[in-house]
Amino acid sequence: MIEVFSWPTPNGHKVHILLEECGLPYRATAVDIGAGDQFQPDFLAISPNNKIPAITDPEGPDGEPISLFESGAILVYLAGKTGRFLPRGDRARYEVLQWLMFQMGGVGPMLGQNHHFRQYAPEKIAYAIERYTNEARRLYGVIDRRLAHSRWLGGDEYSIADIATWPWLRNWKNQGIELSDYPALERWFHAIEQRPAVQRGIQVLADRRKPITDERAREILFGSTQYQRR
């Protein structure tokens, strides 16, 4: 059974959703990032960047165990393991992978900064809020233009590119976005939202998450604890 070390965040939801879509047996182990679980030695042994999610699979390549960190790498691995949600043909495969990389390199980091400065920063910095709100709008526009000509991000079939991107857009209201401004994206968003596996995936560990309000959690997530050598 695959063990997923995770927390109910967009990056965690990616893996939860794909596991539900594939029907693979798994166990979700909570890594409470507000309590500092991500800095524990056992977790760092499989996720040296102290970020969720990470997985261990006792039946990895050639039947040998494997552990993986980085959500994009995990999605590619699980898609390869099951033969689902990543095309086999080279051209179609690269079409999906470029949009997966777009999420990993653009959507995730930029919307993460948007969340930080709009919701979590101890002081409201107008320049940062404007910068990352504008960048969110730009990225939504890129996705909308793509989906105006393609049913799914990677082409004709639902894929790990869609699974990776959708959780990051769930907080569109808090990102300063009006979803109706992006009609093709809105159609795609609701189509994914209605998938039973997606609905199950976003409930994984959902009862464990709580608003980040106490100063200790804020320090762990955003303060000097993050930058200690380990």
VENBEL-V774441 format. One record per pair of residues at least 6 apart in sequence whose C-alpha atoms are under 8 Angstrom apart, sorted by the first residue. I is the first residue (numbers start at 1). J is the second residue. D is the distance in whole Angstrom. If there is no record, write none. Layout:
# VENBEL-V774441
I:J:D
I:J:D
This chain:
# VENBEL-V774441
1:25:6
1:26:5
1:27:7
1:57:7
1:58:7
2:24:8
2:25:7
2:26:5
2:27:6
2:55:7
2:56:6
2:57:5
2:58:7
3:26:6
3:27:5
3:28:6
3:29:7
3:55:6
3:56:5
3:57:7
4:26:7
4:27:6
4:28:5
4:29:6
4:53:7
4:54:6
4:55:5
4:56:7
5:28:6
5:29:5
5:30:6
5:31:6
5:52:7
5:53:6
5:54:5
5:55:6
6:12:6
6:28:7
6:29:6
6:30:5
6:31:5
6:52:5
6:53:5
6:54:7
7:30:6
7:31:6
7:32:6
7:33:7
7:52:7
7:53:7
7:205:6
7:209:8
8:202:7
8:203:8
8:204:7
8:205:6
8:206:6
8:208:8
8:209:7
10:167:5
10:168:5
11:52:7
11:53:7
11:71:6
11:164:8
11:167:8
11:168:8
12:52:7
12:53:5
12:71:8
13:167:6
13:201:6
13:202:6
13:204:8
14:71:7
14:75:8
14:163:6
14:164:5
14:167:7
15:53:8
15:71:7
15:74:7
15:75:7
16:201:5
16:202:7
16:204:7
17:163:7
17:197:6
17:198:5
17:200:7
17:201:4
17:202:7
18:75:7
18:78:8
18:160:8
18:163:7
18:197:8
18:201:8
19:25:8
19:26:8
19:78:8
19:201:8
20:197:5
20:198:7
20:200:7
20:201:6
21:197:5
21:198:7
22:82:7
22:84:7
28:204:8
28:205:8
30:205:7
31:37:5
31:38:6
31:52:7
32:38:7
33:220:8
33:221:7
34:212:7
34:216:8
34:217:5
34:218:7
34:220:6
34:221:6
35:216:8
35:217:6
35:220:7
36:217:8
36:220:6
36:221:8
37:43:8
38:44:7
38:50:5
38:51:6
38:52:7
39:50:6
43:50:7
44:50:6
46:54:7
46:55:8
46:67:6
46:68:7
46:69:7
47:54:6
47:68:7
47:69:5
47:70:8
51:69:8
51:70:8
52:69:7
52:70:8
52:71:8
53:69:6
53:70:7
53:71:6
54:67:7
54:68:6
54:69:4
54:70:7
54:71:7
54:74:8
55:67:6
55:68:5
55:69:7
55:74:7
56:65:7
56:66:6
56:67:4
56:68:7
57:65:6
57:66:5
57:67:6
58:64:7
58:65:4
58:66:6
59:65:5
59:66:7
60:66:5
68:74:6
72:100:7
72:101:8
72:104:7
72:164:8
75:160:7
76:86:8
76:160:8
79:85:6
79:86:6
79:160:8
80:86:7
84:159:8
85:157:8
85:158:7
85:159:4
85:160:6
86:93:6
86:96:7
86:159:6
86:160:7
87:93:5
87:96:8
92:154:8
92:155:8
95:154:5
95:155:7
96:153:7
96:154:4
96:155:7
96:159:7
96:160:7
96:161:6
97:154:8
97:161:7
99:153:7
99:154:6
99:161:6
100:160:7
100:161:5
100:162:8
100:164:7
100:165:8
103:161:8
103:164:7
103:165:6
106:139:8
107:136:8
107:139:7
107:165:7
107:168:7
108:165:8
108:168:7
110:132:7
110:135:7
110:136:7
111:132:7
111:136:6
111:168:7
111:175:7
113:132:7
114:129:7
114:132:5
114:133:6
114:136:7
114:175:6
115:174:7
115:175:7
117:124:7
117:125:7
117:128:6
117:129:6
117:132:8
118:124:7
118:129:6
118:174:8
118:175:7
119:174:8
133:175:6
133:176:6
133:177:8
136:175:7
136:177:8
137:177:7
140:182:7
140:185:8
141:182:7
143:153:8
143:185:7
144:182:6
144:183:7
144:184:5
144:185:5
145:184:7
146:153:7
147:153:6
147:184:5
147:185:6
147:188:7
148:184:5
148:185:8
150:156:7
151:157:7
151:188:8
152:158:6
152:159:8
152:162:7
152:188:7
153:159:8
153:161:6
153:162:6
154:161:6
154:162:7
166:189:7
166:192:8
172:178:7
172:179:7
179:185:8
179:186:6
180:186:6
192:198:7
193:199:7
212:218:7
219:225:7
220:226:6
